[in-house]
Amino acid sequence: MKHRSLIFAALVLLALSLALPYTARIAQAAGPDRAACLSNPFGAGCTAGLPTVEYQMLLDEMLLHPQPDVRPLPPNIEEIARFAFRKIVGGSATVYDAPGGNPVGSIDNGFNFVSVGGVQGDWIQVNEGQWMPASQLAVVRPSEYAGIYLDGDLTYPMAWVLVPAYPSAAPGQAGDQSRPLLQRYTRFNIFASVDIEGWQWYLVGPEMWIKQTNVARILFVDRPPQVKGRWFAVDLYEQVMVAYEEDQPVFATLVSSGLEDWATNEGLFNVWSRQVNGHMSGAEGQADFYSLENVPWVMYFDDAISLHGTYWHDGFGYRHSHGCVNLTITDAHWAFNWSMDGGFQSPFVYVYSSGEYR
């Protein structure tokens, strides 16, 4: 009888332990908690800054899902090749009526680009009857970066590397230079995150952590009640744009919004005008004067602020503009046509911040 009582008691204890929530059972088995493992990342019961039990379960997932299950939008090489541009260098520049001809105008010092209509020796035709010395112009190569299709729910949160970085073996540690360098625009899954001094550190692979400041993460938002059909959400904090079909995200990419002095306004807007290409300029007479010819695939949504293609920089994932939302040529071409194909001449653009930019 005594043995039966002991067996019964053991079975009761086993049943009670199995009835505990999953997370509670993990906590019982894990030993040290996350805080302890952050202090001693590879101490007893800890692996790479996490409790070993938690890490071992995540390890299986990291091996099963080494990369995000997404489909990249191929770079539109044909579209990119249409843009033969030069950047004006060396300050203000003179425009001539022919190679070696007479001056017919000038372009003030600033952030200025011209399109190439022809080449004759050391001279570049920038418009009909307008030529400039090639020595005043630098070749511009548009970015071939492109976003991703979201064909279904992401298995894990996804992000892009913005700054080439070596992953750290544990959160808060220096990069491990024995590991391969994570190149800019590399995509990865986020399997866990921990907070260290107000910044998130992301577990992106076995003993591979990367700091939040080096990446841009895709975050999803609820559809505003008045929005229907196809629309765009721009996260100013992460510098990421997501395209939605009703409530379903279908595409995501990196953008460049307005710099601090020309911050892109938050709010809900409608696209009110479209241009396949157009000229943009601003800040005449000021140090930050700019003149940009043939800006492609423009969708104006907040007065003169627009989504548009960008051939003059490859700084996507960082603020870079005078207020507009810069996209690569490939992404802008896709967004322009995708919204039109859905019958949405004036899609909504929802601009928000998921955090405080610092």
C-alpha positions as a Python dict, from the first residue, in 0.01 Angstrom:
ca = {
    (1, 'M'): (0, 0, 0),
    (2, 'K'): (286, 236, 87),
    (3, 'H'): (444, 187, -257),
    (4, 'R'): (112, 253, -428),
    (5, 'S'): (77, 580, -233),
    (6, 'L'): (425, 692, -340),
    (7, 'I'): (352, 608, -704),
    (8, 'F'): (21, 795, -687),
    (9, 'A'): (191, 1101, -535),
    (10, 'A'): (457, 1098, -806),
    (11, 'L'): (192, 1081, -1077),
    (12, 'V'): (7, 1375, -921),
    (13, 'L'): (326, 1584, -915),
    (14, 'L'): (398, 1494, -1277),
    (15, 'A'): (46, 1592, -1380),
    (16, 'L'): (73, 1923, -1198),
    (17, 'S'): (406, 2001, -1362),
    (18, 'L'): (265, 1926, -1706),
    (19, 'A'): (-33, 2148, -1632),
    (20, 'L'): (194, 2448, -1583),
    (21, 'P'): (202, 2696, -1868),
    (22, 'Y'): (472, 2626, -2126),
    (23, 'T'): (668, 2936, -2032),
    (24, 'A'): (653, 2846, -1664),
    (25, 'R'): (797, 2502, -1734),
    (26, 'I'): (1077, 2667, -1934),
    (27, 'A'): (1146, 2902, -1644),
    (28, 'Q'): (1164, 2608, -1402),
    (29, 'A'): (1405, 2418, -1625),
    (30, 'A'): (1615, 2709, -1743),
    (31, 'G'): (1802, 2788, -1425),
    (32, 'P'): (1936, 3144, -1462),
    (33, 'D'): (1702, 3401, -1614),
    (34, 'R'): (1775, 3640, -1899),
    (35, 'A'): (1908, 3913, -1671),
    (36, 'A'): (2161, 3674, -1519),
    (37, 'C'): (2268, 3551, -1861),
    (38, 'L'): (2317, 3905, -1990),
    (39, 'S'): (2561, 3960, -1703),
    (40, 'N'): (2744, 3633, -1772),
    (41, 'P'): (2656, 3528, -2131),
    (42, 'F'): (2842, 3196, -2126),
    (43, 'G'): (2818, 3114, -1755),
    (44, 'A'): (2654, 2805, -1608),
    (45, 'G'): (2311, 2757, -1763),
    (46, 'C'): (2367, 3033, -2019),
    (47, 'T'): (2452, 3029, -2390),
    (48, 'A'): (2519, 3343, -2596),
    (49, 'G'): (2344, 3567, -2344),
    (50, 'L'): (2027, 3359, -2309),
    (51, 'P'): (1925, 3077, -2074),
    (52, 'T'): (2058, 2759, -2236),
    (53, 'V'): (1716, 2592, -2250),
    (54, 'E'): (1570, 2890, -2439),
    (55, 'Y'): (1874, 2914, -2665),
    (56, 'Q'): (1865, 2545, -2756),
    (57, 'M'): (1502, 2570, -2863),
    (58, 'L'): (1581, 2878, -3072),
    (59, 'L'): (1881, 2701, -3222),
    (60, 'D'): (1652, 2448, -3387),
    (61, 'E'): (1455, 2734, -3540),
    (62, 'M'): (1770, 2917, -3652),
    (63, 'L'): (1887, 2606, -3835),
    (64, 'L'): (1543, 2554, -3992),
    (65, 'H'): (1505, 2918, -4098),
    (66, 'P'): (1851, 3057, -4177),
    (67, 'Q'): (1701, 3326, -4404),
    (68, 'P'): (1364, 3502, -4426),
    (69, 'D'): (1110, 3320, -4639),
    (70, 'V'): (1053, 3610, -4877),
    (71, 'R'): (1076, 3666, -5251),
    (72, 'P'): (1301, 3953, -5364),
    (73, 'L'): (1186, 4198, -5627),
    (74, 'P'): (1450, 4167, -5903),
    (75, 'P'): (1638, 4489, -5981),
    (76, 'N'): (1480, 4650, -6287),
    (77, 'I'): (1804, 4681, -6482),
    (78, 'E'): (1628, 4801, -6797),
    (79, 'E'): (1456, 5081, -6607),
    (80, 'I'): (1772, 5174, -6416),
    (81, 'A'): (1968, 5192, -6744),
    (82, 'R'): (1733, 5465, -6872),
    (83, 'F'): (1885, 5709, -6627),
    (84, 'A'): (2212, 5850, -6757),
    (85, 'F'): (2289, 6132, -6516),
    (86, 'R'): (2584, 6337, -6401),
    (87, 'K'): (2637, 6524, -6076),
    (88, 'I'): (2774, 6876, -6104),
    (89, 'V'): (3097, 6899, -5905),
    (90, 'G'): (3327, 7184, -5809),
    (91, 'G'): (3068, 7447, -5724),
    (92, 'S'): (2869, 7659, -5970),
    (93, 'A'): (2890, 7562, -6336),
    (94, 'T'): (2859, 7730, -6676),
    (95, 'V'): (2638, 7602, -6956),
    (96, 'Y'): (2743, 7652, -7321),
    (97, 'D'): (2552, 7651, -7650),
    (98, 'A'): (2791, 7400, -7808),
    (99, 'P'): (3113, 7215, -7727),
    (100, 'G'): (3368, 7494, -7680),
    (101, 'G'): (3094, 7745, -7761),
    (102, 'N'): (2946, 8052, -7594),
    (103, 'P'): (2807, 8066, -7240),
    (104, 'V'): (2427, 8062, -7233),
    (105, 'G'): (2362, 8013, -6863),
    (106, 'S'): (2490, 7894, -6529),
    (107, 'I'): (2389, 7662, -6247),
    (108, 'D'): (2436, 7781, -5890),
    (109, 'N'): (2641, 7590, -5638),
    (110, 'G'): (2435, 7317, -5474),
    (111, 'F'): (2320, 6957, -5498),
    (112, 'N'): (2265, 6950, -5873),
    (113, 'F'): (2221, 6676, -6131),
    (114, 'V'): (2174, 6686, -6508),
    (115, 'S'): (2068, 6422, -6758),
    (116, 'V'): (2296, 6316, -7042),
    (117, 'G'): (2157, 6373, -7390),
    (118, 'G'): (2478, 6308, -7579),
    (119, 'V'): (2856, 6304, -7560),
    (120, 'Q'): (3103, 6476, -7790),
    (121, 'G'): (3465, 6441, -7687),
    (122, 'D'): (3505, 6603, -7347),
    (123, 'W'): (3163, 6766, -7361),
    (124, 'I'): (2825, 6644, -7234),
    (125, 'Q'): (2493, 6756, -7379),
    (126, 'V'): (2255, 6820, -7088),
    (127, 'N'): (1961, 6964, -7285),
    (128, 'E'): (1890, 7070, -7642),
    (129, 'G'): (2145, 7343, -7719),
    (130, 'Q'): (2307, 7313, -7376),
    (131, 'W'): (2650, 7160, -7317),
    (132, 'M'): (2884, 7131, -7021),
    (133, 'P'): (3249, 7024, -6988),
    (134, 'A'): (3280, 6663, -6874),
    (135, 'S'): (3532, 6780, -6612),
    (136, 'Q'): (3247, 6952, -6426),
    (137, 'L'): (3036, 6637, -6413),
    (138, 'A'): (3068, 6309, -6219),
    (139, 'V'): (2907, 5982, -6327),
    (140, 'V'): (2607, 5873, -6119),
    (141, 'R'): (2521, 5505, -6077),
    (142, 'P'): (2168, 5448, -5944),
    (143, 'S'): (2123, 5191, -5669),
    (144, 'E'): (2024, 4839, -5772),
    (145, 'Y'): (1876, 4765, -5430),
    (146, 'A'): (1514, 4643, -5438),
    (147, 'G'): (1257, 4540, -5179),
    (148, 'I'): (1079, 4212, -5116),
    (149, 'Y'): (742, 4055, -5184),
    (150, 'L'): (554, 3933, -4877),
    (151, 'D'): (367, 3632, -5011),
    (152, 'G'): (244, 3526, -4668),
    (153, 'D'): (296, 3582, -4298),
    (154, 'L'): (659, 3607, -4190),
    (155, 'T'): (775, 3312, -3979),
    (156, 'Y'): (990, 3553, -3777),
    (157, 'P'): (1033, 3931, -3778),
    (158, 'M'): (1265, 4040, -4059),
    (159, 'A'): (1521, 4317, -4094),
    (160, 'W'): (1796, 4444, -4322),
    (161, 'V'): (2156, 4523, -4232),
    (162, 'L'): (2223, 4895, -4284),
    (163, 'V'): (2586, 4914, -4175),
    (164, 'P'): (2831, 4634, -4258),
    (165, 'A'): (2899, 4471, -3921),
    (166, 'Y'): (3049, 4164, -3762),
    (167, 'P'): (2793, 3983, -3546),
    (168, 'S'): (2857, 3962, -3173),
    (169, 'A'): (2868, 3630, -2987),
    (170, 'A'): (2647, 3779, -2714),
    (171, 'P'): (2440, 4096, -2683),
    (172, 'G'): (2642, 4402, -2590),
    (173, 'Q'): (2974, 4254, -2693),
    (174, 'A'): (3205, 4376, -2969),
    (175, 'G'): (3171, 4222, -3312),
    (176, 'D'): (3340, 3886, -3363),
    (177, 'Q'): (3578, 3938, -3655),
    (178, 'S'): (3625, 3564, -3695),
    (179, 'R'): (3269, 3558, -3832),
    (180, 'P'): (3171, 3664, -4185),
    (181, 'L'): (3095, 4034, -4217),
    (182, 'L'): (2722, 4102, -4253),
    (183, 'Q'): (2700, 4317, -4565),
    (184, 'R'): (2467, 4611, -4619),
    (185, 'Y'): (2118, 4510, -4733),
    (186, 'T'): (2159, 4153, -4602),
    (187, 'R'): (1819, 4017, -4494),
    (188, 'F'): (1782, 3815, -4173),
    (189, 'N'): (1528, 3677, -3927),
    (190, 'I'): (1506, 3802, -3570),
    (191, 'F'): (1473, 3508, -3329),
    (192, 'A'): (1502, 3697, -3000),
    (193, 'S'): (1573, 4046, -2872),
    (194, 'V'): (1708, 4190, -2548),
    (195, 'D'): (1738, 4545, -2421),
    (196, 'I'): (2079, 4683, -2328),
    (197, 'E'): (2095, 5048, -2222),
    (198, 'G'): (1785, 5140, -2417),
    (199, 'W'): (1880, 4967, -2742),
    (200, 'Q'): (1756, 4635, -2871),
    (201, 'W'): (2001, 4361, -2964),
    (202, 'Y'): (1871, 4102, -3209),
    (203, 'L'): (1960, 3733, -3227),
    (204, 'V'): (1991, 3666, -3602),
    (205, 'G'): (2172, 3331, -3608),
    (206, 'P'): (2366, 3087, -3388),
    (207, 'E'): (2569, 3305, -3148),
    (208, 'M'): (2507, 3599, -3381),
    (209, 'W'): (2372, 3921, -3231),
    (210, 'I'): (2346, 4261, -3398),
    (211, 'K'): (2258, 4598, -3248),
    (212, 'Q'): (1936, 4775, -3342),
    (213, 'T'): (2124, 5080, -3471),
    (214, 'N'): (2277, 4872, -3749),
    (215, 'V'): (1951, 4743, -3894),
    (216, 'A'): (1605, 4838, -4021),
    (217, 'R'): (1318, 4615, -3914),
    (218, 'I'): (982, 4554, -4080),
    (219, 'L'): (694, 4642, -3849),
    (220, 'F'): (329, 4610, -3947),
    (221, 'V'): (44, 4849, -3863),
    (222, 'D'): (-333, 4820, -3858),
    (223, 'R'): (-519, 4967, -4153),
    (224, 'P'): (-674, 5306, -4068),
    (225, 'P'): (-1056, 5274, -4079),
    (226, 'Q'): (-1106, 5502, -4381),
    (227, 'V'): (-844, 5325, -4595),
    (228, 'K'): (-959, 5085, -4864),
    (229, 'G'): (-781, 4874, -5122),
    (230, 'R'): (-412, 4927, -5189),
    (231, 'W'): (-216, 5166, -4967),
    (232, 'F'): (131, 5244, -4834),
    (233, 'A'): (260, 5273, -4476),
    (234, 'V'): (588, 5458, -4418),
    (235, 'D'): (764, 5405, -4084),
    (236, 'L'): (990, 5707, -4027),
    (237, 'Y'): (1170, 5539, -3737),
    (238, 'E'): (1272, 5222, -3916),
    (239, 'Q'): (1282, 5394, -4259),
    (240, 'V'): (1074, 5113, -4406),
    (241, 'M'): (772, 5127, -4636),
    (242, 'V'): (515, 4846, -4650),
    (243, 'A'): (256, 4816, -4928),
    (244, 'Y'): (-79, 4665, -4825),
    (245, 'E'): (-377, 4515, -5004),
    (246, 'E'): (-650, 4592, -4751),
    (247, 'D'): (-508, 4428, -4432),
    (248, 'Q'): (-252, 4207, -4604),
    (249, 'P'): (108, 4329, -4640),
    (250, 'V'): (236, 4239, -4986),
    (251, 'F'): (567, 4425, -5024),
    (252, 'A'): (830, 4594, -4806),
    (253, 'T'): (1138, 4800, -4875),
    (254, 'L'): (1381, 5054, -4733),
    (255, 'V'): (1325, 5425, -4791),
    (256, 'S'): (1489, 5758, -4713),
    (257, 'S'): (1261, 6025, -4567),
    (258, 'G'): (1325, 6387, -4472),
    (259, 'L'): (1622, 6498, -4266),
    (260, 'E'): (1564, 6662, -3928),
    (261, 'D'): (1533, 7015, -4071),
    (262, 'W'): (1294, 6894, -4344),
    (263, 'A'): (1112, 6619, -4156),
    (264, 'T'): (845, 6425, -4343),
    (265, 'N'): (505, 6498, -4187),
    (266, 'E'): (322, 6219, -4010),
    (267, 'G'): (-42, 6158, -4092),
    (268, 'L'): (-280, 5998, -4340),
    (269, 'F'): (-272, 6135, -4694),
    (270, 'N'): (-403, 6064, -5042),
    (271, 'V'): (-188, 6065, -5353),
    (272, 'W'): (-319, 6372, -5539),
    (273, 'S'): (-92, 6374, -5845),
    (274, 'R'): (131, 6138, -6039),
    (275, 'Q'): (420, 6199, -6278),
    (276, 'V'): (622, 5944, -6472),
    (277, 'N'): (911, 6188, -6436),
    (278, 'G'): (957, 6552, -6343),
    (279, 'H'): (1202, 6820, -6236),
    (280, 'M'): (1249, 6896, -5865),
    (281, 'S'): (1434, 7190, -5714),
    (282, 'G'): (1432, 7393, -5396),
    (283, 'A'): (1615, 7617, -5149),
    (284, 'E'): (1722, 7861, -5422),
    (285, 'G'): (1995, 8096, -5301),
    (286, 'Q'): (2069, 7881, -4997),
    (287, 'A'): (2358, 7650, -4917),
    (288, 'D'): (2136, 7345, -4959),
    (289, 'F'): (2003, 7443, -5303),
    (290, 'Y'): (1921, 7141, -5516),
    (291, 'S'): (1813, 7079, -5874),
    (292, 'L'): (1721, 6730, -5992),
    (293, 'E'): (1618, 6652, -6348),
    (294, 'N'): (1385, 6371, -6455),
    (295, 'V'): (1293, 6240, -6110),
    (296, 'P'): (1103, 5919, -6191),
    (297, 'W'): (778, 5759, -6077),
    (298, 'V'): (648, 6042, -5858),
    (299, 'M'): (336, 6021, -5639),
    (300, 'Y'): (260, 6348, -5456),
    (301, 'F'): (69, 6298, -5131),
    (302, 'D'): (138, 6593, -4895),
    (303, 'D'): (147, 6911, -5105),
    (304, 'A'): (493, 6901, -5270),
    (305, 'I'): (602, 6593, -5073),
    (306, 'S'): (603, 6268, -5269),
    (307, 'L'): (708, 5910, -5301),
    (308, 'H'): (954, 5898, -5590),
    (309, 'G'): (1243, 5714, -5748),
    (310, 'T'): (1597, 5821, -5663),
    (311, 'Y'): (1909, 5798, -5878),
    (312, 'W'): (2141, 6025, -5677),
    (313, 'H'): (2212, 5824, -5362),
    (314, 'D'): (2221, 5473, -5218),
    (315, 'G'): (2153, 5569, -4857),
    (316, 'F'): (1826, 5381, -4817),
    (317, 'G'): (1738, 5301, -4458),
    (318, 'Y'): (1851, 5648, -4344),
    (319, 'R'): (1692, 5993, -4359),
    (320, 'H'): (1832, 6172, -4661),
    (321, 'S'): (1582, 6407, -4824),
    (322, 'H'): (1419, 6751, -4808),
    (323, 'G'): (1094, 6585, -4700),
    (324, 'C'): (1007, 6343, -4979),
    (325, 'V'): (1014, 5967, -4935),
    (326, 'N'): (1297, 5841, -5154),
    (327, 'L'): (1272, 5495, -5312),
    (328, 'T'): (1507, 5318, -5547),
    (329, 'I'): (1412, 5337, -5913),
    (330, 'T'): (1310, 4970, -5909),
    (331, 'D'): (1089, 5011, -5601),
    (332, 'A'): (932, 5338, -5717),
    (333, 'H'): (849, 5188, -6058),
    (334, 'W'): (688, 4888, -5886),
    (335, 'A'): (487, 5099, -5636),
    (336, 'F'): (366, 5341, -5906),
    (337, 'N'): (239, 5063, -6132),
    (338, 'W'): (113, 4828, -5859),
    (339, 'S'): (-121, 5091, -5716),
    (340, 'M'): (-242, 5187, -6065),
    (341, 'D'): (-298, 4823, -6162),
    (342, 'G'): (-523, 4786, -5860),
    (343, 'G'): (-735, 5078, -5982),
    (344, 'F'): (-614, 5313, -5710),
    (345, 'Q'): (-515, 5635, -5884),
    (346, 'S'): (-507, 5808, -5544),
    (347, 'P'): (-399, 5549, -5286),
    (348, 'F'): (-364, 5639, -4921),
    (349, 'V'): (-18, 5698, -4773),
    (350, 'Y'): (3, 5653, -4397),
    (351, 'V'): (317, 5810, -4246),
    (352, 'Y'): (399, 5729, -3882),
    (353, 'S'): (689, 5664, -3643),
    (354, 'S'): (723, 5337, -3454),
    (355, 'G'): (985, 5494, -3226),
    (356, 'E'): (1181, 5810, -3151),
    (357, 'Y'): (1451, 5870, -3413),
    (358, 'R'): (1784, 5932, -3236),
}
